[in-house]
Amino acid sequence: MPMEASEIERLIKAKLPDAQIVLQDTRGDGDHYSANIVSEAFRGKSRVQQHQMVYEALEGRMGGVLHALALQTSAPENN
């Protein structure tokens, strides 16, 4: 069963409330998404750690309900 983009965003925001999230359903099937996520919580973390934080937020749905999620993560730029 496909996963709605709104559900992905809700789960991520529950763990990373300040996250700015841009999701794209890359195949139009609800199973393959790309996400660009910016959160202060990522500051000082490696890319792997950032991605692990997102996967943790998805509460085990990655690889099951959600087949593929291409991630780009970063901390906000300091201006």
Helices and strands as residue ranges (DSSP letters): H 5-15, E 20-25, E 32-38, G 40-42, H 47-57, E 68-74
